[in-house]
Amino acid sequence: MIPGSGHTVRKTGARGTAAPTSEAFNVRTGSGTFAVMPASHEPSQFPEPLESATLRSADSKRPDPPQLLTVDAVRKDFGRRTALAGVSLHVTPGETVGLVGESGSGKSTLARLALGLLAPDGGTVRFAGHDPYRLRGRSARAVRARLQFVPQHPRGSLNPALRAGDAVADPLRLHGTPRRDRPAQVAELFEQVGLKPELALRYPRELSGGQLQRVALARALATRPELVVCDEPTSALDRSVQERLLDLLTGLQERTGLAYLFISHDLAVVRRLAHRVLVLRDGLVVEQGPADQLWSAPQHPYTRALLDAATGAPRTSDHALRTT
């Protein structure tokens, strides 16, 4: 877990966000907590999305579910640069919302706002009815337990002097779990993410990239969150390890009803997990809709370019992108 935060990740049919505040990240964060990297690996080839995503086929007559995370017309400026220009999104319980775009599109900034790490310059952010940036004291800790985070580079967020099990136990300690109960809960969390409990005795340097990402996930799950923000969690992994991690996230969601806000530059990865997708470009949402719809019939040239990159097909012309 991220010291002071207790970020965790669950999986059921939606993607969630993590809700740390600045104090929640007083740990080594390597090159940065939310660094979103441009595509650097081969085009992804993932199987069709699982049809068990019940929200896609939900009865249209049912009342709209309550919104867990609501971002409404948010604007964020950094000096003269506008990172977000009136972006809105929402995540409901058990839903995965994908956020797609290239580096510099505003994904990282939106994640920070959702987690309460930044205050918007305009618009509002609400998690379970609360402004995560303004929470303090006990109420802040209670809300943070429900909103967790999985970083892109787990090695940079784990203290190299702590064994993996101690890192996962840290959020349990911060949220009041008695010392005598922590070893059993850590072992259970390791098993939940597909790790052998004996790996809890290893240091980060002794674990592979895929194992480290699972440790980060176990740490996020320690507080039993409702929403987990996943920031490019598969981008540094090879394809076979990516597949296993995506299967793990899907299984967790189906068993627990966890929601995800899943950030990626790879539309194929997002399609595998997400119920709905928002495409960000230069701080604006250029297209949004059900994942299958965006995959089969993208309307915006930028979405088509991302799809081309994901499938290995010829990209949309640069001229088309410049003129939209």
C-alpha positions in Angstrom: 0.0 0.0 0.0 1.1 3.6 -0.5 2.0 4.8 2.9 -0.6 7.0 4.4 -3.1 6.0 1.8 -4.2 2.4 1.7 -4.8 2.3 -2.1 -6.4 -0.9 -3.3 -7.8 -2.4 -6.4 -11.0 -4.6 -6.9 -12.5 -6.1 -10.0 -16.1 -6.8 -10.9 -17.3 -5.1 -14.0 -16.1 -1.5 -13.7 -12.9 0.3 -13.2 -12.4 2.4 -10.2 -10.1 5.1 -8.9 -7.7 5.5 -6.0 -8.2 8.2 -3.5 -5.0 9.3 -1.9 -4.2 12.8 -0.7 -0.7 14.3 -0.7 0.1 12.7 2.6 -0.9 9.3 1.2 2.1 9.3 -1.1 5.0 10.0 1.3 6.9 7.1 -0.2 9.4 6.6 -2.9 7.6 7.1 -6.1 10.4 6.7 -8.6 9.8 8.9 -11.6 6.4 10.0 -10.4 3.3 8.6 -9.1 1.1 9.1 -12.2 3.6 9.1 -15.0 1.7 7.9 -18.1 4.1 6.6 -20.7 3.5 6.6 -24.5 3.1 3.3 -26.3 6.4 1.5 -26.5 5.5 -2.2 -26.8 4.0 -4.2 -29.7 0.4 -3.8 -30.7 -1.8 -5.7 -28.3 -3.7 -8.7 -29.4 -6.2 -9.6 -26.8 -9.2 -12.0 -27.0 -12.7 -10.7 -27.1 -14.0 -9.0 -24.0 -15.7 -11.3 -21.5 -19.5 -11.3 -22.0 -20.0 -11.6 -18.2 -19.8 -7.8 -18.0 -23.4 -7.6 -16.9 -23.6 -3.8 -17.0 -23.4 -3.9 -20.8 -26.6 -5.9 -21.1 -28.4 -4.5 -18.1 -32.2 -4.1 -18.4 -32.8 -0.6 -19.7 -35.8 -0.3 -17.5 -33.8 -0.5 -14.3 -33.2 2.8 -12.5 -29.7 4.3 -13.0 -27.3 3.0 -10.4 -25.8 5.4 -7.9 -22.6 7.1 -9.0 -19.5 6.2 -7.0 -17.2 8.8 -8.7 -18.5 11.9 -10.4 -16.2 14.4 -12.3 -18.2 17.3 -13.6 -16.9 19.9 -16.1 -13.4 19.8 -14.5 -10.8 22.3 -15.7 -7.1 22.2 -14.7 -4.4 24.7 -15.7 -0.7 24.6 -15.2 0.5 28.1 -15.9 -0.4 28.9 -19.4 -1.1 25.2 -20.3 -4.6 23.8 -20.0 -4.3 20.1 -19.0 -8.1 19.6 -18.8 -10.8 21.7 -20.4 -14.2 20.9 -19.0 -14.0 17.1 -18.7 -16.8 15.1 -17.2 -17.1 11.4 -16.3 -18.7 9.1 -13.8 -18.1 5.6 -12.4 -20.9 3.4 -10.9 -20.3 0.5 -8.4 -19.0 -2.6 -10.2 -18.3 -0.7 -13.4 -15.0 -0.3 -15.3 -14.5 3.0 -17.1 -11.5 3.2 -19.4 -9.6 6.4 -20.0 -7.6 6.3 -23.2 -5.2 8.7 -24.9 -1.6 9.3 -25.7 0.9 10.8 -23.3 0.0 14.4 -22.6 -3.7 13.9 -23.3 -4.7 14.7 -19.7 -5.2 11.2 -18.3 -2.6 11.6 -15.5 -4.1 14.9 -14.4 -7.6 13.5 -14.3 -6.4 10.6 -12.2 -4.8 12.9 -9.7 -8.0 15.0 -9.5 -10.1 11.8 -8.9 -7.7 10.7 -6.2 -7.8 14.1 -4.4 -4.1 14.8 -5.1 -5.0 18.0 -7.0 -7.7 20.6 -6.7 -9.6 21.5 -9.9 -9.5 25.1 -11.2 -13.1 24.7 -12.2 -15.8 22.1 -11.9 -16.2 19.5 -9.2 -15.0 16.1 -8.2 -17.0 13.9 -5.8 -16.3 10.4 -4.5 -19.3 8.9 -2.6 -20.6 12.4 -2.3 -17.3 13.8 -0.8 -14.7 16.1 -2.3 -11.6 13.9 -1.9 -9.2 16.9 -2.0 -10.8 18.7 1.0 -11.3 15.8 3.3 -9.2 15.8 6.5 -8.8 13.7 9.6 -10.9 10.6 10.3 -13.3 11.3 7.4 -10.3 11.5 5.0 -9.0 8.1 6.2 -12.4 6.5 6.0 -12.9 7.7 2.4 -9.4 6.8 1.3 -9.9 3.2 2.4 -12.7 3.0 -0.2 -10.7 4.6 -3.0 -7.3 3.1 -4.0 -4.6 3.3 -6.5 -2.4 0.9 -8.5 0.6 2.6 -10.1 2.3 2.1 -13.5 5.7 1.4 -12.0 5.2 -0.6 -8.7 8.9 -0.9 -8.1 9.2 2.9 -7.6 6.3 3.0 -5.2 7.6 0.1 -2.9 10.1 0.8 -0.2 13.2 -1.3 -1.2 14.0 -1.8 2.5 10.6 -3.4 3.2 9.7 -7.0 2.4 6.7 -7.4 0.1 4.5 -8.6 2.9 5.4 -5.6 5.1 4.4 -3.3 2.2 1.0 -5.0 1.9 0.6 -5.0 5.7 1.2 -1.2 5.9 -2.3 -0.1 4.9 -3.7 -2.7 7.4 -1.7 -1.0 10.1 -2.7 2.5 9.1 -6.4 1.5 9.2 -6.2 -0.1 12.6 -5.9 -3.8 11.9 -4.4 -5.5 15.1 -0.8 -6.7 14.7 -1.8 -10.3 15.4 -4.3 -10.4 12.6 -2.0 -8.9 9.9 0.0 -12.0 8.9 -3.0 -14.0 8.1 -4.6 -11.2 6.1 -1.4 -10.6 4.2 -1.3 -14.3 3.2 -4.9 -14.1 2.1 -4.3 -11.0 0.0 -1.3 -12.7 -1.6 -3.4 -15.7 -2.5 -6.2 -13.4 -3.8 -3.8 -11.9 -6.4 -2.3 -15.2 -7.4 1.0 -15.0 -5.4 2.4 -17.7 -3.1 2.3 -16.5 0.5 6.0 -17.2 1.0 6.8 -14.5 -1.5 5.8 -12.0 1.3 9.3 -12.6 2.7 11.1 -11.3 -0.4 12.3 -7.8 -1.1 11.2 -5.9 -4.2 14.5 -6.5 -5.9 13.9 -10.2 -5.7 10.5 -10.1 -7.5 9.7 -10.0 -11.2 7.8 -7.1 -12.8 4.6 -9.2 -12.9 5.0 -10.2 -9.3 5.6 -6.6 -8.2 2.4 -5.5 -10.0 0.5 -8.1 -8.1 2.0 -7.0 -4.8 0.9 -3.4 -5.6 -2.6 -4.8 -6.3 -2.6 -6.7 -3.0 -1.6 -3.6 -1.2 -4.5 -1.7 -2.9 -7.0 -4.4 -2.0 -6.0 -4.5 1.7 -8.6 -1.8 2.7 -11.3 -3.5 0.7 -11.9 -0.5 -1.6 -14.9 0.1 -3.8 -13.0 1.9 -6.5 -9.5 1.5 -7.7 -7.6 3.8 -10.1 -5.3 1.7 -12.3 -2.7 3.9 -14.0 -1.2 2.0 -17.0 -0.7 -1.2 -14.8 0.1 -3.4 -17.8 2.3 -1.1 -19.9 5.7 -2.3 -18.5 4.7 -6.0 -18.8 5.2 -8.4 -21.6 2.1 -9.6 -23.4 1.7 -13.0 -21.6 2.1 -11.3 -18.2 -0.4 -8.6 -19.3 -2.9 -11.3 -20.1 -2.6 -12.9 -16.7 -3.0 -9.5 -14.9 -6.1 -8.6 -16.9 -7.6 -12.0 -16.1 -6.8 -11.4 -12.5 -8.5 -7.9 -12.5 -11.5 -9.4 -14.2 -11.8 -12.2 -11.7 -11.5 -9.8 -8.8 -14.2 -7.6 -10.1 -16.6 -10.5 -10.7 -16.1 -11.8 -7.2 -16.1 -8.5 -5.3 -18.0 -6.0 -7.4 -15.1 -3.7 -7.5 -15.1 -0.6 -9.8 -12.1 0.5 -11.8 -11.0 3.7 -13.5 -8.5 2.1 -15.9 -6.0 4.4 -17.6 -4.1 3.3 -20.7 -2.8 4.4 -24.1 -3.7 1.0 -25.5 -7.3 0.7 -26.7 -7.1 -3.1 -27.0 -6.2 -3.4 -23.3 -9.0 -1.1 -22.3 -11.6 -2.9 -24.5 -10.7 -6.1 -22.7 -11.8 -4.7 -19.4 -14.0 -1.6 -19.8 -17.7 -1.3 -20.0 -17.4 2.3 -21.1 -14.5 4.2 -22.6 -13.6 7.9 -22.8 -11.0 9.1 -25.3 -9.0 12.1 -24.2 -7.0 14.3 -26.5 -5.3 17.6 -25.5 -7.5 17.8 -22.3 -10.8 17.2 -24.1 -13.1 14.2 -24.4 -13.3 13.7 -28.1 -15.4 10.5 -28.0 -17.0 8.2 -25.4 -19.3 5.3 -25.4 -19.6 1.5 -24.8 -16.3 -0.2 -25.3 -17.5 -2.5 -28.0 -19.1 0.4 -29.9 -15.9 2.4 -29.9 -14.0 -0.6 -31.1 -16.3 -1.6 -33.9 -17.5 1.9 -35.1 -15.2 4.7 -33.8 -16.4 8.1 -34.9 -13.5 10.4 -34.3 -10.3 10.2 -36.3 -8.2 10.2 -33.2 -10.1 7.2 -31.8 -9.6 5.5 -35.2 -5.8 6.2 -34.9 -5.7 4.7 -31.4 -7.6 1.7 -32.8 -5.1 1.3 -35.7 -2.2 1.4 -33.2 -3.9 -1.3 -31.1 -4.6 -3.6 -34.0 -1.5 -2.9 -36.1 -3.5 -1.6 -39.0 -2.4 1.5 -41.0 -2.9 4.6 -38.9 -5.3 7.4 -39.7 -3.5 10.0 -41.6 -1.7 12.8 -39.8 -3.7 15.3 -41.9 -7.0 13.9 -40.7 -5.9 14.3 -37.1 -4.6 17.8 -37.6 -7.9 18.9 -39.2 -10.2 17.6 -36.4 
